[in-house]
Amino acid sequence: MNKQRINEIISSPESLQYGSDLSVVNELIHSFPYFSTPYIMLSRMLHDENSIYFDKNLKISAAYIGN
């Protein structure tokens, strides 16, 4: 896991890149399943890419993200 890249993404989420950051975000989700920030990042990336997986992911993310 690239700690520096994770810090960059969290501090400036507009720098998310679907191709290169998808694996980093998925790794964060699998390593820390109750950390809500990666779920938000993944939902944003899927929304920005108009992915067919956005709706499914949004339901899963909503379960992990608190109010």
Beta strands, then each sheet from edge to edge (+ up, - down):
end
